[in-house]
Amino acid sequence: MAEEAEETSRKIANPQLEKIERQIHAHQFSQKVLGIHGQTLPQPEMTPLSELIGRWLESKQLCRAPKTFVRYKQVARDFATFLGAVRVKYPPSYIQPQDVQDFVFHCSKKGDTKSSCSVKVKILRNLFNMGRRQGMNQTNPAEAVETPSGVRMSREPFTVEELKAILSVADNDWKAMTLLGAYAGMRLRDASSLTWRNVDPELKTITYLPLKKARLANASKVRVPIHPDLLDALLRLPVDGRSPDAPIFPGLKDLPSSGKTGLSGRFLTLLQKARIDTMPTKRTGSRMFQAKTFHSLRHTFVSLMANSGVSQELRKELAGHSSDVHRIYTHHSPGALRGAVEALPELS
């Protein structure tokens, strides 16, 4: 009775639902008739939500990084599970804003942070935008749902003293890896995957294609000048002169990114050895967040340039940023902020 009452209220709120249900019943009836008489009768086309999700995931697998695709796939799977096996067989136009809102509340009750719920809403918007472009739904139900606002967990840059502490306890491989992050702004997997072909000792530049953007059609390579300290660290590494495609870090290139024995875990051990506080934070329903990781070196790279007066355009080009996400990576020092305020003209 409760389910019938809820369904009735949904129909009153949205008269289109009754029309959709009639279409679904007609489609199911035609399937039974076709099963008896063969393919001689016209078959009405009703694309279910499950098929839209399948098509959408196929497109994302071709143009997104593997980790991003896994995240998209998990959100789509969770949303389908929340709706139930019956409703995912309905067309996308059956889904209402209230369904997306209820899904967000469901995720929040399970312990998801506001930031995580906000990301899920944005992913569902992307899903239903594809359905709208392909004529499966006229409106996007996720657009009517406000993204939850919350405090964003952000990486913190390393200080110059902390960088020196890391380098003092690191072996040659991790000295070069650390400087690739701090002086070239490279991500962990990009740095560990470098070959000697990426390094031009004459022009003193490193040219590479970020793995995060490798699947994008308009992806472009990033070229970064080599800092003298980084060049010195690279020259200390053994070189396989037989092939320019030989890895710079043969002992690191095949390691996984995550896990205690992976690249991230090994760098965390290095930070502990250097007695650096990683500023861990545990939030309800989420895993431990470390404010200082290898990715913090990328924040350090951008912040050091900003505090040295390098323009935003150059910072974005060197870091390979193409959007306003660059603002998150820029951490101005207190001295730089104070200098900016003191530079204002006196009014008395």
C-alpha positions, -999 to +999 in steps of 0.1 A: +000+000+000+028+024+008+045+017-025+012+023-044+007+055-025+042+067-033+037+058-070+004+077-071+020+108-056+048+106-082+022+105-110+004+135-095+037+154-093+047+144-128+019+135-153+045+122-177+051+092-156+017+076-164+024+081-201+058+065-197+043+035-179+018+030-207+047+031-232+065+005-212+035-018-209+030-014-247+066-023-253+064-054-230+032-065-247+048-061-282+077-082-270+053-110-261+035-107-294+067-108-313+077-139-295+046-156-308+044-142-344+081-135-351+096-103-364+067-094-387+052-067-365+067-032-359+086-031-326+084+001-306+118+014-295+123+020-257+159+025-247+162+016-210+184+035-185+206+005-182+215+008-219+223+045-216+246+037-187+263+010-208+268+034-237+280+062-215+306+040-198+319+028-232+325+064-242+342+072-209+365+042-212+378+056-245+385+092-233+392+091-196+421+079-174+417+044-160+412+057-124+386+082-135+367+055-155+367+033-124+351+061-104+325+068-131+317+031-133+313+028-095+289+058-093+268+045-122+267+010-105+257+025-072+229+046-087+215+016-107+216-005-075+198+023-056+171+025-082+166-013-083+165-039-111+130-029-123+135+008-126+168+006-145+148-011-173+126+021-176+137+048-201+160+076-187+130+101-190+114+082-161+141+093-137+131+125-118+152+150-098+138+135-066+154+102-075+188+118-078+182+138-045+172+106-027+204+089-040+225+117-026+207+114+008+213+077+007+251+082+001+253+108+028+237+084+053+262+058+044+290+082+054+300+099+022+314+134+026+297+164+011+326+167-014+321+130-024+283+135-028+289+166-049+312+147-073+285+120-077+259+146-087+283+160-113+289+125-127+252+118-130+247+152-147+273+140-173+254+107-177+220+123-184+235+150-206+246+122-230+210+108-228+196+143-237+220+147-266+209+113-280+172+120-275+166+096-247+155+122-222+144+158-227+156+171-194+185+163-171+171+153-136+205+158-120+207+195-130+178+203-106+198+189-077+221+213-059+256+200-053+263+196-015+288+222-003+315+212+021+351+219+030+374+206+003+403+185+015+434+199-002+470+189-004+495+211+014+529+221-002+562+212+014+584+239+028+620+243+016+632+229+049+610+198+045+623+193+009+658+194+022+649+168+049+634+145+023+665+147+001+688+141+030+673+106+037+664+096+001+685+073-022+694+084-057+662+072-073+639+090-048+661+121-048+654+124-085+618+115-081+613+141-054+629+168-075+608+158-105+578+167-084+592+198-068+611+213-098+590+199-127+556+195-111+553+159-123+527+135-109+539+102-093+532+078-121+544+103-148+577+106-130+582+069-125+574+061-161+599+085-177+625+071-202+657+088-212+640+098-245+620+122-224+651+140-213+670+164-236+704+171-220+714+197-246+683+218-244+680+209-207+643+201-210+619+172-200+591+166-225+563+142-216+526+134-221+508+133-188+491+099-184+460+117-170+454+133-204+469+106-227+434+094-238+421+128-247+420+137-284+434+172-278+461+161-253+494+180-257+528+173-242+543+193-214+578+207-217+596+218-186+631+232-183+654+212-161+665+229-129+702+226-122+696+205-090+673+182-109+698+178-137+725+169-112+703+142-096+695+127-130+731+126-140+738+105-109+716+077-122+729+048-143+721+052-180+713+023-203+730+036-235+717+008-256+682+023-259+668+058-254+635+041-244+651+026-214+634+036-181+651+062-159+638+043-129+638+006-138+632-004-102+601+018-098+584+018-132+565-015-126+554-008-091+517+000-084+508+035-075+489+026-043+495+002-014+521+001+013+547-014-010+536+008-040+550+041-050+528+061-026+536+039+003+573+041-003+572+079-004+551+080+028+578+058+044+604+083+032+584+112+048+583+093+081+620+087+079+625+125+074+602+131+104+577+151+083+541+155+096+518+144+068+489+161+086+465+131+085+428+137+089+400+112+095+365+122+086+334+101+094+327+076+067+359+082+047+394+069+047+424+087+062+434+118+042+471+127+041+476+164+034+512+158+024+519+132-002+540+130-034+513+150-051+520+178-026+553+183-045+532+194-075+516+220-052+551+230-040+562+235-076+533+258-084+535+277-051+572+283-053+568+298-087+539+320-075+558+333-045+588+340-068+566+363-090+561+339-119+530+348-139+499+326-137+501+320-175+536+305-172+527+285-141+497+269-158+518+261-189+546+245-169+522+225-147+501+214-177+469+230-163+442+240-187+415+251-163+408+270-131+419+240-110+453+258-110+440+280-082+439+249-059+476+243-064+487+279-056+496+285-020+509+320-014+533+323+015+524+347+044+553+370+034+540+372-002+505+380+010+517+406+035+540+422+008+510+425-016+489+443+011+518+466+021+522+475-015+488+492-015+490+531-015+486+549+018+454+569+023+464+590+053 
